[in-house]
Amino acid sequence: MEILRPRGTRDFLFEEMEQRKYAETILRRVFETYGYSEIKTPLFEELKLFTLKSGEEIKEQIYHFQDKSGRELALRPELTAPVARLFMDKFQKSPKPIKMYYFGSCFRYERPQAGRWRQFWQFGCELIGGKSPEAEAEVISLANQSLDELGLNEFEIHVGNLGILRGVLEEADITGDVQDQVMGIIDKGDMDELKEYLDNLNLNGIYRKILLTLIGLKGGKELLIQVEELVKDIEPAFNALKDLEDLLNTLDSFGMDNYMVNLGIARGLDYYSGMVFEIYVHGLGAQKQICGGGTYNLIEVFGGEKVASTGFAFGFDRVMGALESQNVNLTVNDNLKVYVAPISKNTRQKAFEIVQSLRKVGIASDVDLARKKLKKILSYANNLGVKYVVLIGERDLEEGQVTLKDMETGTQESVNMDKLVDNLKKLI
């Protein structure tokens, strides 16, 4: 009987896992440098945590089930909602701001394709209780520095503000679910569908023109003058524009000059309330977006206090794909440094003593457990990529010595057994 991986999942082998661990370590270091602390939430939550914010239709896109007690549960499709639930449960009365980061797998029942899996990983953060625009600027700066330190090149940070688009729609009396539908179509980037939908709404021609013009605007801060001219008579949109201007000025103070204003970002989730940003890496096709985030009011949606919240998440798998596409050298640490090789059965017990003495001082070591012949031991050690092999022969033991072989140069020397650990510490 053949047993296969579930569709939409992957196996990660040794080298790929080393690369993912290396990238994970860099991200953890950068996030913690910014004062964020790690949290973990369950892989599954109550189903209503996700239907409450996204509607019943989300059930078609996620894994949900009843447990043995009849409770409706779901594998988490993302991590913002679980973090909001955690905040309400543990941190509502804590001093703010609260800075949390997370790394974990999520699950969505989607058609698998390039860059899109049913099990995938997110690495992200939430800053709850900070004030805008400084909290927003720090979050964007964190995302930027993270990618810089990973060694990724030619990524684009696009920044917008949903309040500008929503302000225009409100002025045109497009509100509630209909407004959310419009924003969802904008998020998809399908202009033909958007124009048809706006026609069906009989949207006033002036607001239609303003909306379609705004969506197409991308560029530097100089765009704000053009935007102001478009929305100067629409108070909510004008106020949101001023918020965006404050953010861009604050980003400049954070030393960032590689962002682009993009008023077509909609982030189709209706709990986003103001600033939004996305990061793209061209050359990845339809999966070019590797990061998304913004300011949201999800905690209030769940019945909690009204508190400013800003966050983002990297699609960790897409980040790894982007690094691979740019041939970024993710230095894989050669964890295994030493291989201990008993040459005969009479030296096997001593080999175990020696390998344990190396492990206890932190030298990553392995020992022959398959009773191979010497030639095969050396071939196996070479395949593992170890730097040194400790050869233990009977005559060496009688003299209180072992033979240390440098696998790179092929040279070997006799070493007193009581000095082996110190010698290897200096070499490794």
N, C-alpha and C positions, 0 to 999 in steps of 0.2 A: 504493500500500500504506500502510495506516494503522499507525503504531507508537505504542503507548500506554505510559503508565507501568505498571510492574508493580503488581499489586493489593496494597493495603496500604502503598503508599509515597506520598510527596508531593513536589511542587515548591514551593520557597519563593522568592517574588519579592522585589524590592528592599526595599520597606518592611518586610515581615515579617522579612527577614534583618537589617535594621538593628535592629529591636526585639529579635530574638533575640541579636544581638551585644551590644546594650546590657545585657540581662539577664545574659548570660554574663560581661561585664566586671565587673558588680557582684558576682556570685558569686565570681569569681576574687579580687577585692580582699578580700572578707570572709574567704574561706578562707585567704588568705595572711596576713591580719592575725592569724589564729589560729596561724600558724606552719606551715601545711601547704604542701608543695611538690608541683608537678604531675608526674605520670607518664603515660606512654602505653603501652598494651599492644596487641598485634596484633588486627586485626579477626577473625582466625580462630585457633583453638587446636586442640590435639589433642582429639578427641572424648571421650576418656576423662577429661579434666579435668572435664567436666560429668556424665558418666554415673557417675563414681565417687562424687559427692556426692548425685546426684539419682536414680540408678538408670537402667536401660535404658529405662524408659518416657519419659524426657525426650526421647528421639529423635523421638517423635511430635510434639513441640512446637517443634523447632528445625530449622534448615537444616544438614544434614550431608552430607558427600560424600567421595569418595576422590579424591586428587590423582593425577597421572600416574604416581606411583611406588607407588600403592596405599595410601598413608597415610590413615587415617581422621581427617578434620578436621571442624570445625564452626564456623560463624559464631557469635560469642559472643552468648549470650542475656542475659547480665548481666555485671557487671564485678568482683564480689567474688572469684569464683574465679580469674580471671586475675591479680588483685592478689595473692592468696594464693600463686599459682604464682610470681609475680615476687619476692615476699618470700623464698620458699624458695630461689630461685635466686641472689638478690643480697644479701639483708639479714640472713640468719640470725645472722651473727656481728657485725653492726653494733651500735653503742650504741643503746639503746632509751630512750624510745619513738620509734618512727618514724611520722611523720605525712605521709600521702600524699593527694592529691586527684586526681580524674580527670574528664574530660568527653569523652564519645564516644558513638557510635551502637551500638545492639545490635539483634539480629534474632531474632524468634520467628515460627514458622509458626502463627499463630492466625487465627481468623475476624475480619477487620477490622470494627470498629464504632466508635461515637463514643468518642474518647479512647483507642482501642486500635489500634495500627498494627503492621505487620510489621517496619518499621524505625522505631526510636524512639531517643531520646537520654536518657542518664543523666548527672547531675552529682552526684558523691558523694565520700566520703572514707573512709579507714581509719586508725585509730589503733591501732598494734600495739605492745604492750609497756607500755601504761599500766596503772595500778592502778585498781580500782574502789573507791569510786564516783566519784572525781574525773574519771577519763577519760570515764566515761559522761555525767557532768554537762556536761563541756565539749563533747562531741559534740552533745548535745541543744541546748545554748546556741548552738552554731554554726549549727545548722539554724534556730533561732528568729531569730537576728540576721540571717541571710541573707534570710529572708522579710520581716522588718521593713524592711530596707534596699531591697528590691525594691518596697516600698510596698503589699504585700498586707495586706488587713485580714480580720478575722473568720476566722482559721484556728485550728484546735484541735489541741493537742499532747496525745496520749493516751499514757500511760506505764504499762507493766506489767512483770511478771517471770514468765517461763515456768516458773521453778523452783517457783512456788506450785502451778500446775496439774499439772505433772509430778510434784511431790511427792505430791499427792493420788492420782494414778494409780499411782505406785509403791507407795504404802501399800496400794492395792487390788489389787496384783499385776498391774497392766496395764503391761507393759514392751515394749521392743523395737519391732518393726514395728507391732504393734497399738497401742501408745502413740502412735507417729508418725501412724497413721491417725486416731486420735481427735483429735490436735492439728490435723491437716489439715482435718477437718470443722469444728472450732471456728473455724479461720481463714476458712473459707468463710462462716461466720455462719448456717448452715442448722440451726436448732434442732430442727426436726422430724427431719431426718436424724440429728442427734446423738443425740436421745432413742431413736430406733429402733436405732441402732448400740449404744448402751449397754445397751438391753434385750437385744439379741442376745448381748452379752458376759456377761449375768447379773451385772452390776456390783452389788455390795453396796449396798443402799438408802441407807445412811448416806453412803457416798462419792459416790453418784450425786447426792444432795441437795446435798452440799457443793460438788461440781463445778459443778452447774447454778447454784447460788447465786453462786459466785465469778464465773462468766462474765458474769452480769448486773450486776455491781457497777461503777458508774461514778460518779466524783465527786471531791471534794477529799481532802486528807490525813486528814480525819476518818474516812474509810472504813477506815483501817488498824485501828482499834479493833474494828470488826465482823469484819474478816478474821482478826484475831488470835484472836478468840473461836471462829471456825470451824476454824482449823488449829492451835490451840495444842497438840494432842496428836499432830500429824503432823510429826515433826521436820524432814524435808527441806523441807516447805512452810513451816514456821515460820521456818527459817533463811533461806529465800528472801525471806520477808516482811521480815525484819530488814534484808536487803540493799536491798530496795526503800525501806524507811524511811530508810536511810542516804543513798540516792541523792536522795530528795526533799529531805532536809535540805541536801544539797550543792547541789542546784538552787537552793534559797533563797539560799545563799551566792553563787551566780552571778548573783543578781539576777533570777531567773525566778519569776514568780508566775502564769503563764498556762497551766499544765499541768493535765491531768486524769488521775486514776488510772483505769485501765481494765484490769481483770483478764481481760477477754475477748479481748485481743490474743494471737494464737497464732503469727503469722508462720510459716505452714505448712512452712517449710524446717527439716529436723531438725538442722541444724548450729548453730542459735541455742540458746544455753545459759542465758541469764539475762535481763538487762534487754532489753526490746523497746519500741519506740515507733513510732507512726505519726502522721502529720499529715493532717488532713482539711480540705477546704474545701467547705462545704455549698453546694448550688446547681449542682454538677457532676454530679449524678445518680450512677450506679453507679461513676463514675470520680472520686469525691470524694477518694480517697486520693492525695496528691501526693508523699508521702515515707514511707519505711519504713527501719527499721534496728534495731540492737541489738548485743548482745555474742555472739560466736560462737567456735567452736572448729574452724573449717574447716582451718586450717593443720595441726592435729593429724590431722584426717581424711585429709589428703594425705600423711601420713607425716613431717611436720616436728615440731619441738619443740612442747611445750605452752606456748603463750604467749597471754596475754590479748589479745583483739582486739575492737574496737568500731568500728562504722561505720554509715553510712547513705547512701542515694542519693535524690536528687530525681528524680522523673519529669519531666524538663525540659519535655516537651511539655505535660504536665498543669499544670505551674506557669505556662507561658505561657497556657494556656487559662483558668486561674484569674485571672490578671492581666487578661485580656481581659473575663472575665465581670464583674469589678468595675470595669471602665472605668479601670484604672490607667493613667496617662499615662506611657508609656515614651518618654522624650525621645529622639527620633531626631536624631542629630547630622547637620546639613547638611554632609556632607563636602565637597561641591563648592562652592567659594566664588566663583570667578571664571570667566568665559567670555571667551575672546579671539576677537574677530570681525574678520577681514580684510574690508574693504569691497570690495576689488577684487583681481583676480588679481595685480596688481603689489605688493600688500602681504602676500601670503600667506606668503612666506618670512620676513618680519619677524615675522609673527604667531607662527610656530613658535619663533623665537628668544625672543620675549617670554614665551610660555607656559612654555618650559623654564626661563627665569630665575626665574619664580614658583614652579615646582615644586621647584627646587633649594633654595629657602629655606623649603620646607614649606607653601606656600600651595596648597591643592588647586585645581587649575585644569584647564580643558578648552579645546579649540580647535576651530573649524569644520574638519571633515575631509570634508564632503560638498559643498563649494562652493555653499552656499545663498546666496540673495539676502538682503539685510539684514533685510527684514521677517520672513522665515522664521527667520533666525538669532536674532532677538530673541524670537520666539515659542517657539523650541526652548529657548533659555536660560531663559525664564520657566517653561517646563514642567519643567526640571531643578531649579528653585528656587534658582538662583545669586543671590548678593547683588549682584554687580557684573559689568558687561560692559565689556571694554576694546575700544573701537572704533578700528580702525586704518585711517585714510584716507590717500590719497596726499599731499594738501596738509598734513595733520598731520605726516607723516613728514618732509616738506621743512623743516618748522619745528622738528623734533626733539620733537614732542609726540604724545600720543594723547588720545582722549576717554574719560573714565571715566563710565559711566552707572550710577546707583543704581537698581536694578530695583524697589526698594520704593517710593521716592518719585517716580521718573521723572526726577529732576534729573540733569544731566550737566555736567561741567566739563573743561576742557583741563588736562592734567598733563604736565610735562616728562618725557620718556621716562626720563631717568636718575634721576628721583625716584619713578617709578611703584611700584617694589617697596617703598620705605620708606613711601609713602602708604598702600598696601594693608595693610601690616603694622599700621599704626595703626588702620585701619578694621575689620579682621577680628579 
